[in-house]
Amino acid sequence: MKILIVNDDGARCEGLHALIRALKDDHELTVVVPEVEQSGKSHSMTYFDPLYYFKIHIFEVNHDAYVVKGTPGDCVLMALDQICDGKPDLLLSGINRGYNTGNTIVYSGTVSAAYEGANRGIPSIALSTGFIDVDFDDAANVFKQMLPCFVEEKGLFFYNVNIPACKPAEIKGIKKTFIDSVVPEECMEKRVDPFERDYYWHSYTVHNIKEYVFDEGSDVDVVEKKYISVTPLKYDFLDRQKLGNMDKFIDGFSGALGKIRDLK
């Protein structure tokens, strides 16, 4: 297959290297990644600054890559419009260091790059694993065994896959999952620099994750239990249930409409 590989961590990312090692002998890979880490940039695109890209060679995996001075979303668009020779058969985003589960998918550059690929008609998969004590080659080889199953699915798809950070032999299974509804606490942690100036660091309660009770069968829940999580996503924010119940709500604006029309 022709596979476009993108990420939000750049060319030095171990997860990227592992994915290239696992797939380069069997597939034609085009690698397009941001120049600097773009974690948490979500689906941001660059509109008011010029974009540049250049080609490098990643010696650790003996493979070329294109580096874009932009976001993960920019990487996808640049790849499809300027770099790729024809439309890729598949887009892979990752492998990210740190799970993209629950509410984190909203902020994830990894998921958003796959999101952009799916929006442009390319079957896309976001790939993530744990943050601590991770063997990315294990994660990449686990996904390599799963890849034929994804390829068998015809048509457009967009999956978010999270591989538990454990030895392959310890993985208990593969489960379809939904997005967990629990929102762990986040805050701006106040600190003091060497010049006694206050600064703030975005802080997570990752160390307290065991204190949370997650939705049974959710992406967070199954990964914590050492299952691979496969979550189907789509490019659609519409709340259809709310839409179906909005007639009375919209009718309530009738009084405002007259005032709107009277505005000068």
Residue pairs with C-beta under 8 A, 6 or more apart in sequence:
1 27
1 28
1 88
1 89
1 90
1 151
2 27
2 28
2 30
2 84
2 85
2 86
2 87
2 88
2 89
2 90
3 23
3 27
3 28
3 29
3 30
3 88
3 89
3 90
3 91
3 92
4 30
4 32
4 76
4 79
4 80
4 84
4 88
4 90
4 91
4 92
4 117
4 122
5 16
5 19
5 20
5 23
5 29
5 30
5 31
5 32
5 33
5 91
5 92
5 93
6 31
6 32
6 33
6 72
6 75
6 76
6 79
6 91
6 92
6 93
6 113
6 117
7 13
7 15
7 16
7 33
7 34
7 72
7 93
7 94
7 95
7 96
7 109
7 110
7 113
8 34
8 37
8 38
8 39
8 41
8 71
8 72
8 93
8 96
8 108
8 109
8 110
8 112
8 113
9 15
9 16
9 33
9 34
9 37
9 38
9 39
9 96
9 97
10 16
10 33
10 34
10 35
10 36
10 37
10 38
10 67
11 31
11 33
11 56
11 58
11 65
11 67
13 33
13 97
14 97
14 136
15 94
15 95
15 96
15 97
15 127
15 129
15 136
15 139
15 140
16 31
16 33
16 94
16 95
17 58
17 60
17 61
17 136
18 95
18 136
18 137
18 139
18 140
19 92
19 94
19 95
19 127
19 136
19 140
19 143
20 29
20 31
20 58
20 61
20 63
21 61
21 137
21 140
22 137
22 140
22 141
22 143
22 144
23 29
23 140
23 144
23 147
24 61
24 63
29 63
30 66
30 79
30 83
30 84
30 85
30 88
31 58
31 63
31 64
31 65
31 66
32 53
32 65
32 66
32 68
32 75
32 76
32 78
32 79
32 83
33 65
33 66
33 67
33 68
33 75
34 67
34 68
34 69
34 70
34 71
34 72
34 74
34 75
34 109
35 67
35 68
35 69
35 70
38 71
38 72
38 109
39 98
39 108
39 109
40 107
40 108
40 109
41 71
41 72
41 109
41 112
42 106
42 107
42 108
42 109
42 112
43 73
43 112
43 115
43 116
44 71
44 73
44 112
45 71
45 73
45 74
45 77
46 70
46 71
46 74
51 68
51 69
51 70
51 74
51 78
52 68
52 69
53 66
53 67
53 68
53 69
53 78
53 82
53 83
54 66
54 67
55 64
55 65
55 66
55 67
56 64
56 65
56 66
56 67
57 63
57 64
57 65
58 64
58 65
66 78
66 79
66 83
68 74
68 75
68 78
70 78
71 109
72 93
72 109
72 110
72 112
72 113
72 116
73 109
73 112
73 113
73 116
75 113
76 91
76 113
76 116
76 117
76 120
77 116
77 120
79 88
80 87
80 88
80 120
80 122
87 121
87 122
88 122
89 122
89 123
90 122
90 123
90 124
90 125
90 150
90 151
91 113
91 114
91 117
91 118
91 122
91 123
91 124
91 125
92 114
92 124
92 125
92 127
93 110
93 111
93 113
93 114
93 117
93 124
93 125
93 126
93 127
94 110
94 126
94 127
94 128
95 127
95 128
95 129
95 136
95 139
95 140
95 143
95 163
96 108
96 110
96 126
96 127
96 128
96 129
97 128
97 129
97 130
97 131
97 134
97 136
98 128
98 129
98 130
98 131
99 128
99 129
99 130
99 131
99 162
99 220
99 223
100 108
100 110
100 111
100 126
100 128
100 160
100 162
101 128
101 160
101 162
101 179
101 180
101 218
101 219
101 220
101 223
101 229
102 179
102 180
102 181
102 182
102 183
102 184
102 214
102 218
102 219
102 220
103 179
103 180
103 182
103 183
103 184
105 111
105 160
105 179
105 233
108 126
108 128
110 126
110 127
110 128
111 126
111 160
111 233
113 126
114 124
114 125
114 126
114 158
114 159
114 160
115 124
115 126
115 158
115 233
115 235
117 123
117 124
117 158
118 124
118 156
118 157
118 158
118 233
118 234
118 235
119 235
121 156
122 156
123 150
123 153
123 155
123 156
123 157
123 158
124 157
124 158
124 159
125 150
125 157
125 158
125 159
125 160
125 161
126 159
126 160
126 161
127 139
127 143
127 161
127 163
128 160
128 161
128 162
128 163
129 136
129 139
129 162
129 163
129 164
129 165
130 164
130 165
131 165
131 206
132 165
133 165
134 165
135 165
135 167
138 167
138 168
139 163
139 165
141 168
142 163
142 168
142 171
142 228
143 161
143 163
146 161
146 174
146 228
150 157
150 159
157 232
158 232
158 233
158 234
158 235
159 230
159 231
159 232
159 233
160 219
160 229
160 230
160 231
160 233
161 228
161 229
161 230
161 231
162 219
162 223
162 228
162 229
162 231
163 171
163 228
164 170
164 171
164 223
164 226
164 227
164 228
166 226
170 226
171 226
171 227
171 228
172 225
172 226
172 227
173 227
173 228
174 227
174 228
174 230
175 217
175 222
175 227
175 228
175 229
175 230
176 230
176 231
176 232
177 217
177 218
177 219
177 221
177 222
177 229
177 230
177 231
178 215
178 217
178 218
178 219
178 231
179 218
179 219
179 231
180 214
180 215
180 218
180 219
180 220
180 221
181 215
181 218
182 212
182 213
182 214
182 215
182 220
184 204
184 205
184 206
184 208
184 209
184 212
185 205
186 202
186 203
186 204
186 205
187 203
188 200
188 201
188 202
188 203
189 200
189 201
189 202
189 203
190 198
190 199
190 200
191 198
191 199
191 200
191 201
192 198
192 199
193 199
205 211
209 224
214 220
214 221
214 224
215 221
219 229
219 231
222 228
222 229
223 229
